[in-house]
């Protein structure tokens, strides 16, 4: 019989933003909890590709859980980011109208938002005031619905912060832990066989995102199907930082939210989105039609001065869903197995979802909760040279000279930051990138990529040929040139 690697009151499956919010909430209580992630790092699934916009809480018909958690999650985000040292910016959002029909849609949305109790909402119809708020907005815009509480956040930064804080408060994290089978016992809980060993749990929270349906199927729960949309986006160079101050988005006459131009917490500009239903769940391809044929012209309709030559990175995100509303409920097969599948605004709602699952759903099926008196909500991020004053940099370099060696010129990332990222769990180049931003600038890793590979090789104690970009199947160095030449010459010197 396989030895059980760990026994826990609650195991969370999936280390995206939903799972991260749940495990951090669990760490506030006197119980044992763990989070399992099948990838070599956290935040390598759908959350990695989200836009990082925190919506204020637009009500949706037949979506009571979304309506309940999105606005609350938005209002919780600022304090959570302050506690976890995560970049946060309350940018506000301007939903714009180009004609009278769209203006009527804005007026209808205003009524709906106020009825739902969303704070900081107003309709701006004075075009002069609108130009003061957003100087580069199109002259064709006749009005905008301003939602002041809309914010932008680092999505991966939030996940790292939540999980690091949970671990500091006693939770356990297991990576490379793909769940292969689950045996359920209605009296004692579950036994999970994974690629990282065997685990026992009294309760399971299935936050596996795109793969939540497959994980539920391991207990023969086929009560839902995960589908979703691919959303193509473009990152623009931070040289045009300030071209927009708010998230600027069109609200079509149908009430559907359209394309957007958004600032980010890092200074670059994000454009999106070409939204498509694609046959394959998790299809992350980008297309010429989506980027040049859709996103650029439609975003330039909002902000005409957007320079196309400032595009530096196209990418796609895939947003899973299991219906019109969020799916958050016990499995009909076993009530101790809680399924979570969010949707397009799930990032905004994540903190409130974590509270809802831990404080309401799990107790309703038998979990006993007792507050942990020593819970510490504070987590400090890796110190980033780029954000420090000259005095702070000098002090940090005095303590660790590696912070004085710049590895990534585009984003001003030091070797000290990269080493600290590895110490905190990065095992791949993407893991380093999302913790430090090395490789996210104009050259997209062309300069710093080889240096990061060498640092990973050194710190992990493995050959550079074994360092990957994002895990299995993504090795970047196949062989050393001198060894290849030596082999070609038959081993001669």
N, C-alpha and C positions, 0 to 999 in steps of 0.2 A: 504493500500500500504506500502511495506517495505521501511523504511527510508534509504536514500542513505548514506553510511558510508563515502564516499569520491568522489569528482569530480576532474578529472585530465585531462590534455591535452593528456597525453600518459600513458597507462598502459602496462607494460611488464608482460607476464605470463611465469613463470619458472625462478627459481633462481639458475641455473647452470652457467657455465662460459660464455655462449653466452648471457643469460639474464643479468648477472652481468656486462658484458662489455657494453651492450646497456644502462643500467640504469646509469652507471657511466658517459658515454658520454652525456646522456640527462641532467645530473646534471650540466653540463657546461653552460647550457642555461637558460634564463629567461622563464621558463615554469614549469608547475606542472607535476610531474611524480611519478609513484608508481610501485612497483614490487610485484607480488603476487606469493606465493609459497604454494603448497598444503601440503607439509611436515612440520613437526614441526621445521625445520631449513633449512637454505640454503645449497646448495652443497650436498644434500642427494640423487641425481639422478645419471645420467651417469658420470658426472664430478668427483664424489667421487671415481670412479673406474678407472680413467685414469692413465696412467703411468707418467705423468708430464714431458714428453720429449717434448721440443720445437724444431720442425723440421725446417730446414733452408729454405725449399721451393722447393721441388722436383716437376717439372712440370708434369702434367698428361694430356694426350690427352682428349679432350672433357670436360675439367673442367676449364673453364676460370675464374670463381669466386674463386675457390680454388687457382689457379695459381696466381691470383692477390693478395689475402689476406694472404696466408700462409707465404711468404717471408717477406711481410711488417709487419705482426704480430710478426714474430720472431725478426725483427730488433727493434720493439717497446718494446719488453718485458723487456729488461734490465732496461730501464729508468723507466718504470711503476713499476717494482718490487722495485726499489730504492725509488720511491716516496711513495709507499704503504707499505714499510718495510716488503717485502715478500722475503723469502729465494730464491736465484737465484745463479746458478753456470754455467758458460760457459764451459761445459765439452768438447765440440767437439764430433764428431762421426766418427767412423771408419767402413765403409762398406767394408767387407772383401771378398776376393776371395780365393778359395781353389784349383782352376784349371784354365786352359787356357780359357775355355768356360766362366767361371764366370768373369775372367779378362776382356774379351771382353765386357761383360755386364757393368763392371765398366767404361771402356773407353767410351762406349756409353752414360752412365749416366753423365760422366764428360762433354761431349759435350753439352748435354741437359741442365745441370745446368749453364754452362757458357753462353749458348745462352739466358737463362732466366735471366741472370744478377745476379746470386747468388754469393755473395762475399765469400772469404776465402775458396776456393775449390782447392784441389790438389790431384793428384794420387801418392801414395807412393809405389814404386816398389822395393826400397832398403830394403831388409829384416833386415839388421842390424839397420837401422834407425827406422824401424817399431818396433823392439824389445826395442829400447830406448823409443819410444813413449808409448808403452804398453808392459811392461816387461813380463806379464803373458799370452800373447796371444799365441795361438797354433803355434807350429813349422810348421804346415801344411799350414798356411796362406802364400800366395805368394805375395799378394798386398792388398792395402786398399785405398779406396776413403775417404779422410779426409775432413770433412765439419766443419770448425772451429767455426761457429756460432751456431751450435746445442747446446742447453742448457738444463738443468734440473731445474725444478721449483716445489714448493709445489702447487699442483692443488687446494686443499681446501684453502690454505693460500691466493692464488690469488683471489678466489671468495670472501672470507671474507674481504680482503683488498678493492676490488672494491666496494662491497656493503656498507661497513662501510663508505668509503669515499663518496659514493653517498648520503648516508643518512646525513652525516655531511654537505653536500652541498645542503640539502633541499629535497631530494627524500624521499619517504615513502616506508617502507617495511612492508608487511603483510604476516605472516606465518599462517599455518593451514587454508589457504584460497583456497580451491579447487573450481575451476570454475565449476558451475553446469549448467548454461545456459547463453547465450548471445543473447540479442535482439538488432538488428541493425537498425539504422535510417540513411539513406544516407545523411541527412542534418546535424544532430547534433551528430552523433557518435554512441556509444554503451552503453547499460546498462548490467552489468555483475552481475549475482546472484552467490554468493559464500558461502562457509561454514563459512566465516568470515563477511558476510553481503553483501550489495549491493553497487556496484561501477559504476560510470559513467566515460566514457572516449571518447575523440574525436578520438583517434587512439589507436590501439592495436598492440603490437608486440608479436607474438606467438612464444616464445622460450621454449616450453614445452618439448623439447627433445623427449624421447620415446613416449610421449603422445601428440605430436604436431598434429598428424592426428586426434585424438579424439577431441582436442580443436578446430581445424579447422572445424570439423564436426558439431560443435555447431552453426555455421552460414551456415550450409549446403554446406561447401566447401569440396568436396571429390576429389580434383584435384591431390592428392599425397598419397602415402602409405609409412609409416615408417617401415623399416626393419632394419637389422643390423647383427652384429656378436658378439658372446661371445668370450672373450679373457681371458684365464686362465694365472695366473702369480704367482710367488713365491717371497716373501720377505726374504732376507737372513740377518742374524745377523750382526750388525755393528762391531763385533769383526774382521770381514774380510774387514773392510773399507780399501780401497786402492788396493784391488786385481784387480780392473780396474780403470783407470783414465778417459777413454772416454766411451761414449755409443758405445759398440762393437756389430755389427750386420752383419749378412750375407746377401749379395745381390746375389740372385740366378741367374742362367743363363737366366731365363725368364725376369729378371729385377724386380721381386717381392722382396720386403723387407721381410726378414725372422725373425728368432729368435734373441733375444738381451740379453745382459748383460749390466746393466747400474748402474752407481753410482746414489745416490740420494742426495738431499741437506741436508739430516739428517744423512748421514754416512752409512746407511744400503745399501744393494745391491738388485736390482730388476732384476728378471729373467722373460722372457716371449718370446713368447706367443703361446699357443695352440689356434689357431683361428678357430672358427666353426660357420657355419650357423645353428642356432637352430630354431625349429618350433615356440617356444614361445618367443615373444619379451620381453626382460628383464630377460631371464633365466640366473641366476647367479650361478648355481651349479658348483662346481669343481669336477673333476673325477680323479681316480687313473691313468687311462690311460693318461690323459692330463698332470698330474704333473710328475709322475715317468716314464711314458712311452714316453713322448714327451719333456717336458721342460728341465728336468735335463740332460738327455743325449745330447740333442742338444746344450744346453748352455755350457756344459762341452766340447763339440767339439770346441767351441770358446775359452773358458778359461779352460783348462784341470785341473787346480789346485782348481777349485771350490769345496769346501767340502759339500757334501749333508747334513751332520749332522748339518750344520749351517742354514738350512731352519727353519724359525719360523712362517711364515704365508702364507698359500695359499689363493688366492682369485680370483674372476672373475670380469671383467668389461664388460659392454655391450655397444657397439658403435652404436648408431642409425644413419641411413642415409636414404635419399629419392631419391637416384639416384647416378650416377657416380660423379656428381659435388655437391657442396653445394646447398641447396635450400634456396635462399634469394630473395623473391619477394612478391609484393602485391598479395593478394588473387584475383582470377578471379571473385569471388562473390562480394567482397567489397574491393576497393583499399585502404581503410584506415586500413585494417587488413593485417599486414605484417607477412608472414610465414618464420621461420628460422629453418632449419634442417641441421646440419653440417655433420661431418663424422669423420674418424679415425684421421685426423690431425686438427680437429676443435679447439682443445685446443691451438695449435700453432697460429692459425689464429684469435683467439677470439677478440683480441684488435683491429685488423684491421677491423673485421666484425662489431664491435660496431661502429666504425667511419663510415663505409660504410652505415650501416642501418640509422644512425642518420643524417649524413651530406649529403647523396645522396638519399636514398630510400624514407624516410619520407618527405623531401622537395618536391620530385617529385610528391607526391600525396597531397600536399597542406599544410604541416606543416610549419609554420613560425618560423624561428630561430633567436634569438638575443643573442649574447654572454653575459654571466653573469660576470660582472667585478670583483666580489668578489670571484670567484671560487678558492678554495684551493686544490691543487692536493695531499697534504701531509697527510698521515695517519700513525700513530705509532702503531705497533703491541703490543701485551701483552709482557711485559718484561719477558724473559725466564732465570731463574736462571742458567741453564746449560751453556748458552752462555756468561755469564758475568764474568768479572774479580773479584778477591777477594774483591777489593776495591768497585766495583760497587755493588756487592752482599751486602756488609756491609751497604752501603748507603741505598739500597732498603729495607733491613730488618729493618734498623733504622726507616724508614718511616712507614713500615707496617710489623709487626713481623710474619704475616702469610707466608711471603715469606721465612722465616727461617724454616718452617715445611715441610719436604719433604714427599710427598704422594706417588709418583711413583718413585721407586728406579731405575728401568731400564733406564728411560729417564730423571731422576733428575728433576721431576716436583713438584713444591711447592703448598701448599694450596692457597697461594696468587694468583698464576696463574689460578687455578681452579675457585676461587671466581671471578676473573676478567673476565674469560671466560663466566661465568653465567651472570655477569653484562652486557656483550656485546651481550647476546642473547641465549646462550646455555641453553637448557631445557631438554636435554637427555644426557646419558653417551657418545653416539657417538658425540654429539655436543661438549662436553668437550674434548673428545679424539682428534678430528680433529683440535681444537684450541690450544691444549697444548701438544699433543702426549702422554698423560697419557694412558697407556694400549697398546701402540704400540711397546713395547720392547720385550725382550726374553720371559717373563712370560705371555704376552698378557693379562694383567689386573688381573692375578691371585692374586697378592698382593694388588694392588691399587684399584681394582674394587669396593670392599665393602666400602672403604673409600670415593671414589668418589660419590657413591650412597648416603652416609650419608651427604656429603657436599651439594649435590643437594637438598636433602630433607630439610636440614636446611635453605639453602638460598632461596629456592622457597616457603618454608612454607607449604609443603605437606608431607603426610606420605611416608615413604620409599617405601611402597607397590605401590604407585602411580608413582614412578619414573620409566621411561622406558629407554631401550637402544637406540631406534631410533623412538619412537612414538607408535601409537596405535598397540596393539597386541604384544608388546615386553617387557612387564613387567618382571622384573628379580626376584623380591621378592614377592612371592605370599601371604605369611602370616608370622607372627612372631612365632617362635618355642614355646615360653611360652604360647601364646594364643591357639595354636593347642593342647598342652598338657592339658591346662585347659579345653578345650572343650571335649577332650577324657575322662577326669575324671569327666565329668558331671558338671563342674563349681566348684568343690571342691578346696579348697586352699591347 
